[in-house]
Amino acid sequence: MEIRSVTLFCEPESNPAAFAPFLAAARGAFAVRVQSTRVGATPFPDWLPRQRAAPAAAEFAAAWRAAGANYVSLGPAQLQHDPAWLDVIPDLLMAADGLFASVEIATPDGRIDVARCHAAARLIGRVSTLHADGFGNLFLGALAGCGPGHPFLPASYHGGGAASFAVAVEAADVALAAVSGAATLDEARARLVAGIEDAAAAIAPAAERLAAEFGLRFGGIDFSPAPYPTPDKSLGAALEALGARVGGPGALFAAAFLTDALDRARFPRAGFCGLMLPVLEDATLARRAAAGGLALSDLLLYAAVCGVGLDTVPLPGDVDEATLAGILLDTAALSARLRKPLVARLMPLPGLRAGDATAFSFEYFAPGGVMDVAGSGAGGLLAGAGALDLAAYRAWANRL
C-alpha cells in the first residue's frame, strides 16, 4: 500500500507559501510512500475572473506548484453556475500542467440537469482533441452527487471555510492479498476488514499529528482501494481471486462483497470509500476491456452496488454527443437514486475505434483497448432541456 495523495482543501485566496511547510511535511509524515500532494479549491466560477480565467488559473497553479503541490484542482462548475463556464474549461486545462477541473451533472440531493449532461458531453468531445492522443480528459471529470472533501481527483474541491486535508490510498494490493490467502468467503472478509483497519491505523495517527502541528482539520481517509497498473496491485485481480471473471457472471457479487468489507472496516472516512475500477489504471480491467469481456454496462452495474463510477474509460474517438450524454445521464441517475457520489471520467481517443489497442507513456496507465458502446445515445425527451429531482430509492418494505 502507498498513499496516492495528501490533498489540501483551502480557499482560493489562501497564500500558497504559507502552506508550503505543510505540503513538505506531508511527504514524509507517514510510514508509507506519499506519491503526491494536491490542492483543491472552491468551485472556480465563484472566484476566477471570467475575462482572464485561463491566465488567472495559470498563475494560481504556478503559485501552488512553487509551494510544493503536484496537482491543483479548480473544482467544479456546479449546476447553480452559468453553463457558459463550461466553454472556458478547455482553456483552463491547457493553462498549466497538472491542472484539473470538473462539471457537476447531479447534486448530492438528487437534482439532475439534462441539458448540463449534454453540455458536459460536448465538453468531453472538445477536450479529447486538446492532445493528439486524447489524454486531456484525464484532467476533467463529470461529478454526480459529489460534495466537497474528496481527496481523489477529479472530484477534489473545497466546500469553503477553514482549511483541511484528507488522504487517498493506493491499496488494491491489500484487497488482493486478503482474498488470495483465504479458504472461505468468511475468512476473506475477515482478512480484508483487518487489512483495511491495519492499513488505516498506520495512517490516521500520523495524519492527526500533522493536523495538530499545522492547525488543520484532518478530514479522513478515502480507502477506495485504487490500483496501480501491475498485476500485483490490481483490484480486478482481487475480484477474480474470489472466483468470477471481471465482466462475467458472479463479478457483481464479488464487487459487492469487497465493498461490504470496506463498509465494515472502522477508520476515519472521507470521499468515496467505494470500489475504484479505473479501466486504464488497472492491468486486469484493461486486459478484459481490450478483449471485449468488460463492457461499459458492467462498470455501471458495479457502480450501482459499490463502485465510484466510470473512471479512465477509453472510448472511440468518434463517439457522439448523444452517446456521451446518455452515459452521463445514467451515471447521474444512479447517483440520485442511490444518494451516492459517482464520477464519470470518459476518454474518447481520437482516431481509434472500438477494439483498437491503447498505449500511453504515463506511469499510471496499463496497455488496454478501446471499449465499445452499445446503442444510439440519448434522444427524444432525453435530449431536451430542464432540471428535475429524482427521489432517493426506498425499499418497498419501508413504504408499507
C-alpha positions as CSV (number, residue, x, y, z in Angstrom):
1,M,0.0,0.0,0.0
2,E,1.0,3.6,-0.7
3,I,-0.7,6.9,-0.2
4,R,-1.8,8.2,-3.6
5,S,-2.3,11.7,-2.3
6,V,-2.5,14.1,0.6
7,T,-5.0,16.7,-0.6
8,L,-5.2,20.1,1.0
9,F,-8.5,21.9,0.8
10,C,-8.5,25.7,1.1
11,E,-9.9,29.0,-0.1
12,P,-8.5,30.3,-3.4
13,E,-7.2,33.5,-1.8
14,S,-5.0,31.5,0.6
15,N,-1.3,32.2,0.4
16,P,0.4,29.1,-1.1
17,A,3.7,29.9,0.6
18,A,2.0,29.7,4.0
19,F,1.1,26.1,3.3
20,A,4.5,25.1,1.8
21,P,5.8,23.7,5.2
22,F,2.7,21.6,5.5
23,L,3.0,20.1,2.0
24,A,6.7,19.4,2.6
25,A,6.0,17.8,6.0
26,A,3.1,15.7,4.5
27,R,5.5,13.9,2.1
28,G,7.5,12.4,5.0
29,A,4.9,12.2,7.7
30,F,3.8,8.6,7.0
31,A,5.3,5.2,7.2
32,V,4.4,4.5,3.6
33,R,5.3,6.4,0.5
34,V,3.3,9.5,-0.4
35,Q,3.1,9.7,-4.2
36,S,1.7,13.3,-4.5
37,T,0.4,16.3,-2.7
38,R,-2.6,18.1,-4.1
39,V,-4.7,21.2,-3.6
40,G,-8.5,21.5,-4.0
41,A,-10.0,25.0,-4.3
42,T,-13.6,26.1,-4.0
43,P,-15.6,25.9,-7.4
44,F,-13.8,28.1,-9.9
45,P,-16.8,30.0,-11.2
46,D,-17.0,31.6,-7.8
47,W,-13.6,33.2,-7.9
48,L,-11.9,33.1,-11.3
49,P,-12.3,36.3,-13.3
50,R,-14.3,35.4,-16.4
51,Q,-12.4,37.7,-18.9
52,R,-9.0,36.3,-17.9
53,A,-9.8,33.0,-16.5
54,A,-7.0,31.0,-18.2
55,P,-4.2,33.4,-17.2
56,A,-5.5,33.6,-13.7
57,A,-5.7,29.8,-13.5
58,A,-2.1,29.5,-14.7
59,E,-1.0,32.0,-12.0
60,F,-2.9,30.1,-9.4
61,A,-1.4,26.8,-10.4
62,A,2.1,28.2,-10.6
63,A,1.9,29.5,-7.1
64,W,0.8,26.2,-5.7
65,R,3.3,24.2,-7.7
66,A,6.0,26.5,-6.3
67,A,4.7,25.8,-2.8
68,G,5.1,22.0,-3.4
69,A,1.7,20.8,-4.8
70,N,2.0,18.3,-7.6
71,Y,-1.6,18.8,-8.8
72,V,-4.2,21.5,-8.5
73,S,-7.9,21.2,-8.7
74,L,-10.0,24.2,-9.7
75,G,-13.2,22.4,-8.5
76,P,-16.4,22.1,-10.5
77,A,-18.7,24.2,-12.5
78,Q,-21.8,23.4,-10.5
79,L,-25.5,23.2,-11.6
80,Q,-26.0,26.6,-10.0
81,H,-23.4,28.2,-12.2
82,D,-23.8,29.8,-15.6
83,P,-23.3,27.0,-18.2
84,A,-21.1,29.4,-20.2
85,W,-18.4,28.5,-17.7
86,L,-18.1,25.1,-19.4
87,D,-16.8,26.8,-22.6
88,V,-13.9,28.2,-20.6
89,I,-12.7,24.8,-19.3
90,P,-10.6,23.7,-22.3
91,D,-8.5,26.9,-21.9
92,L,-8.2,26.2,-18.2
93,L,-6.9,22.7,-18.7
94,M,-4.3,24.0,-21.2
95,A,-3.2,26.9,-19.0
96,A,-0.8,24.8,-16.8
97,D,0.4,21.2,-16.3
98,G,-1.4,19.2,-13.6
99,L,-4.5,21.4,-13.5
100,F,-7.9,19.7,-13.1
101,A,-11.5,20.9,-13.4
102,S,-14.9,19.2,-13.3
103,V,-18.5,19.7,-14.2
104,E,-21.4,18.8,-11.8
105,I,-24.2,16.9,-13.5
106,A,-26.2,15.9,-10.4
107,T,-26.2,17.4,-6.9
108,P,-25.9,15.4,-3.7
109,D,-29.6,15.8,-3.0
110,G,-30.6,14.2,-6.3
111,R,-31.1,17.1,-8.8
112,I,-30.1,16.3,-12.4
113,D,-29.8,18.8,-15.3
114,V,-30.4,17.1,-18.6
115,A,-29.1,20.0,-20.6
116,R,-25.9,20.1,-18.4
117,C,-25.3,16.4,-19.2
118,H,-25.4,17.2,-23.0
119,A,-23.2,20.3,-22.4
120,A,-20.7,18.2,-20.5
121,A,-20.8,15.6,-23.3
122,R,-19.9,18.3,-25.8
123,L,-17.1,19.5,-23.5
124,I,-15.7,15.9,-23.2
125,G,-15.6,15.8,-27.0
126,R,-13.8,19.2,-27.2
127,V,-11.2,18.2,-24.5
128,S,-10.5,14.9,-26.3
129,T,-8.9,17.0,-29.2
130,L,-6.7,19.1,-27.0
131,H,-3.9,16.4,-27.3
132,A,-3.4,14.1,-30.2
133,D,-3.8,11.0,-28.0
134,G,-6.9,12.2,-26.2
135,F,-5.1,12.5,-22.9
136,G,-6.8,15.8,-22.0
137,N,-9.8,14.1,-20.4
138,L,-7.6,12.7,-17.7
139,F,-7.9,16.2,-16.2
140,L,-11.7,16.5,-16.5
141,G,-14.5,14.7,-14.6
142,A,-18.3,14.8,-14.6
143,L,-19.4,14.7,-10.9
144,A,-22.7,13.3,-9.7
145,G,-23.6,13.7,-6.1
146,C,-20.0,14.6,-5.1
147,G,-19.8,17.0,-2.2
148,P,-16.5,18.7,-1.1
149,G,-13.6,17.0,0.6
150,H,-12.8,14.1,-1.9
151,P,-9.0,13.6,-1.9
152,F,-9.2,11.7,-5.3
153,L,-9.1,13.7,-8.4
154,P,-11.0,14.8,-10.5
155,A,-13.6,15.1,-7.6
156,S,-11.5,17.2,-5.3
157,Y,-12.8,20.6,-4.2
158,H,-13.2,22.7,-1.1
159,G,-16.5,23.5,0.5
160,G,-15.3,26.8,2.0
161,G,-14.2,27.8,5.4
162,A,-11.2,26.6,7.3
163,A,-8.5,24.7,5.5
164,S,-8.4,20.9,5.9
165,F,-6.8,17.9,4.3
166,A,-7.6,14.2,3.5
167,V,-5.7,11.2,2.4
168,A,-6.3,8.9,-0.6
169,V,-4.7,5.5,-0.7
170,E,-3.5,3.1,-3.4
171,A,-4.4,-0.1,-1.8
172,A,-5.6,-2.7,-4.3
173,D,-2.8,-4.9,-3.1
174,V,-4.3,-5.0,0.4
175,A,-7.5,-6.4,-1.1
176,L,-5.7,-8.9,-3.4
177,A,-3.6,-10.2,-0.5
178,A,-6.6,-10.7,1.8
179,V,-8.6,-12.6,-0.8
180,S,-5.8,-14.7,-2.3
181,G,-4.9,-16.2,1.1
182,A,-8.4,-17.1,2.2
183,A,-10.0,-20.5,2.2
184,T,-13.6,-19.3,2.6
185,L,-15.7,-16.1,2.0
186,D,-16.0,-15.5,5.7
187,E,-12.2,-15.7,6.1
188,A,-11.7,-13.5,3.1
189,R,-14.0,-10.9,4.5
190,A,-12.4,-11.0,7.9
191,R,-8.9,-10.8,6.4
192,L,-9.9,-7.8,4.3
193,V,-11.6,-5.9,7.1
194,A,-8.5,-6.5,9.3
195,G,-6.2,-5.5,6.4
196,I,-8.0,-2.2,5.8
197,E,-8.1,-1.4,9.5
198,D,-4.4,-2.2,10.0
199,A,-3.5,0.0,6.9
200,A,-5.7,2.8,8.1
201,A,-4.3,2.6,11.6
202,A,-0.8,3.2,10.2
203,I,-2.1,6.4,8.5
204,A,-4.6,8.1,10.8
205,P,-2.4,8.8,13.8
206,A,0.3,10.4,11.6
207,A,-2.4,12.4,9.9
208,E,-3.7,13.6,13.3
209,R,-0.2,14.7,14.3
210,L,0.2,16.5,11.1
211,A,-3.1,18.3,11.6
212,A,-2.2,19.3,15.1
213,E,1.2,20.6,14.1
214,F,-0.2,22.8,11.3
215,G,-3.6,23.8,12.8
216,L,-5.6,22.0,10.1
217,R,-8.6,19.6,10.3
218,F,-7.9,16.1,9.2
219,G,-10.9,15.1,7.0
220,G,-10.2,11.4,6.9
221,I,-9.1,8.6,4.6
222,D,-10.6,7.7,1.2
223,F,-9.9,4.0,1.3
224,S,-11.3,3.3,-2.2
225,P,-8.6,0.7,-3.0
226,A,-7.1,2.4,-6.0
227,P,-5.0,0.1,-8.3
228,Y,-1.6,0.6,-10.0
229,P,-1.1,-0.9,-13.4
230,T,0.8,-4.0,-12.4
231,P,-0.8,-7.5,-11.7
232,D,0.1,-7.5,-8.0
233,K,-1.7,-4.1,-7.5
234,S,-4.9,-4.9,-9.5
235,L,-8.3,-4.6,-8.0
236,G,-9.6,-6.5,-10.9
237,A,-7.3,-9.3,-9.9
238,A,-8.8,-9.2,-6.4
239,L,-12.3,-9.6,-7.8
240,E,-11.2,-12.5,-9.9
241,A,-9.4,-14.1,-7.0
242,L,-12.8,-14.6,-5.5
243,G,-13.7,-16.8,-8.4
244,A,-15.5,-14.7,-11.0
245,R,-14.0,-13.1,-14.1
246,V,-14.5,-9.4,-14.3
247,G,-17.3,-8.7,-16.7
248,G,-18.8,-12.2,-16.3
249,P,-21.4,-13.8,-14.0
250,G,-20.6,-13.5,-10.4
251,A,-18.5,-10.4,-10.7
252,L,-21.2,-8.2,-9.4
253,F,-21.4,-10.3,-6.2
254,A,-17.6,-10.1,-5.9
255,A,-17.7,-6.4,-6.2
256,A,-20.4,-6.0,-3.6
257,F,-18.5,-8.5,-1.4
258,L,-15.3,-6.4,-1.4
259,T,-17.2,-3.2,-0.7
260,D,-19.1,-4.8,2.1
261,A,-15.8,-5.5,3.8
262,L,-14.8,-1.9,3.2
263,D,-18.1,-0.7,4.8
264,R,-17.5,-2.9,7.9
265,A,-14.0,-1.6,8.5
266,R,-13.5,1.1,11.1
267,F,-11.4,4.1,10.2
268,P,-11.9,7.9,9.7
269,R,-13.7,8.2,6.3
270,A,-13.5,10.8,3.6
271,G,-14.5,10.8,-0.1
272,F,-15.9,7.8,-1.9
273,C,-14.7,4.8,0.2
274,G,-16.0,2.5,-2.6
275,L,-14.7,0.2,-5.2
276,M,-12.4,2.1,-7.6
277,L,-12.3,0.5,-11.0
278,P,-10.4,2.8,-13.4
279,V,-10.1,0.8,-16.6
280,L,-6.8,2.2,-17.8
281,E,-5.2,2.2,-14.4
282,D,-5.8,-1.5,-13.6
283,A,-3.9,-4.2,-15.5
284,T,-6.7,-6.8,-15.2
285,L,-9.5,-4.3,-16.1
286,A,-7.5,-3.0,-19.1
287,R,-6.9,-6.5,-20.4
288,R,-10.5,-7.6,-20.0
289,A,-11.7,-4.4,-21.7
290,A,-9.3,-4.9,-24.6
291,A,-10.5,-8.4,-25.1
292,G,-14.2,-7.3,-25.1
293,G,-15.0,-9.1,-21.9
294,L,-15.7,-6.0,-19.9
295,A,-18.4,-3.6,-21.1
296,L,-19.4,-0.1,-20.0
297,S,-22.7,-1.6,-18.8
298,D,-20.7,-3.8,-16.4
299,L,-19.0,-0.9,-14.9
300,L,-22.3,0.9,-14.4
301,L,-23.7,-2.2,-12.8
302,Y,-20.8,-2.4,-10.3
303,A,-21.3,1.3,-9.6
304,A,-24.9,0.5,-8.6
305,V,-23.8,-1.7,-5.7
306,C,-20.4,-0.4,-4.7
307,G,-18.3,1.4,-7.3
308,V,-17.3,5.0,-7.5
309,G,-18.4,5.4,-11.1
310,L,-16.8,5.3,-14.5
311,D,-13.1,6.2,-14.5
312,T,-10.5,6.4,-17.2
313,V,-12.8,4.7,-19.7
314,P,-11.2,4.5,-23.2
315,L,-13.9,5.2,-25.8
316,P,-13.9,5.5,-29.6
317,G,-12.7,8.9,-30.9
318,D,-15.8,9.4,-32.9
319,V,-18.3,8.7,-30.1
320,D,-21.0,11.3,-30.5
321,E,-22.6,13.7,-28.0
322,A,-25.8,11.8,-27.7
323,T,-23.9,8.7,-26.6
324,L,-21.7,10.5,-24.1
325,A,-24.7,12.4,-22.7
326,G,-26.6,9.1,-22.3
327,I,-23.7,7.7,-20.3
328,L,-23.6,10.8,-18.1
329,L,-27.4,10.6,-17.6
330,D,-27.1,7.0,-16.5
331,T,-24.3,7.9,-14.0
332,A,-26.4,10.9,-12.7
333,A,-29.5,8.7,-12.3
334,L,-27.5,6.1,-10.2
335,S,-26.1,8.8,-8.0
336,A,-29.5,10.5,-7.5
337,R,-31.5,7.3,-6.8
338,L,-28.8,5.8,-4.5
339,R,-27.6,9.1,-3.0
340,K,-24.0,8.2,-3.5
341,P,-21.1,10.1,-5.1
342,L,-20.1,9.0,-8.6
343,V,-17.7,10.3,-11.1
344,A,-17.5,9.8,-14.9
345,R,-14.1,10.3,-16.5
346,L,-14.6,9.3,-20.1
347,M,-11.8,9.4,-22.6
348,P,-12.6,9.4,-26.3
349,L,-9.4,8.7,-28.1
350,P,-9.0,10.5,-31.5
351,G,-8.5,8.2,-34.5
352,L,-9.2,5.0,-32.5
353,R,-12.2,2.7,-32.9
354,A,-13.6,0.0,-30.6
355,G,-11.1,-2.8,-30.2
356,D,-8.1,-0.8,-31.1
357,A,-5.1,-1.0,-28.7
358,T,-4.3,1.9,-26.4
359,A,-0.9,2.9,-25.2
360,F,0.2,5.9,-23.2
361,S,3.5,6.9,-21.8
362,F,2.0,7.5,-18.4
363,E,3.1,5.7,-15.3
364,Y,-0.5,5.0,-14.1
365,F,-1.9,3.6,-17.3
366,A,-1.8,0.0,-18.4
367,P,-1.9,-1.1,-22.1
368,G,-5.5,-1.7,-23.0
369,G,-8.1,-1.4,-25.7
370,V,-10.9,1.0,-26.7
371,M,-14.3,-0.1,-25.3
372,D,-17.4,-0.3,-27.5
373,V,-20.6,1.5,-26.5
374,A,-23.9,-0.2,-27.4
375,G,-26.9,1.8,-28.5
376,S,-27.5,5.1,-30.1
377,G,-27.4,7.5,-27.2
378,A,-29.8,9.9,-25.6
379,G,-32.5,11.3,-27.9
380,G,-36.2,12.4,-27.7
381,L,-37.1,13.8,-24.3
382,L,-33.6,12.9,-23.0
383,A,-32.2,15.4,-25.5
384,G,-34.2,18.3,-24.1
385,A,-33.5,21.0,-21.5
386,G,-34.5,21.2,-17.9
387,A,-33.6,20.0,-14.5
388,L,-35.5,17.6,-12.3
389,D,-35.3,15.9,-9.0
390,L,-35.0,12.1,-8.6
391,A,-36.2,10.8,-5.2
392,A,-33.8,8.5,-3.3
393,Y,-34.7,4.9,-3.7
394,R,-36.6,3.4,-0.8
395,A,-37.2,-0.3,-0.4
396,W,-40.8,-1.4,-0.7
397,A,-40.7,-2.7,2.9
398,N,-40.1,0.8,4.1
399,R,-43.1,2.1,2.3
400,L,-45.7,-0.2,3.9
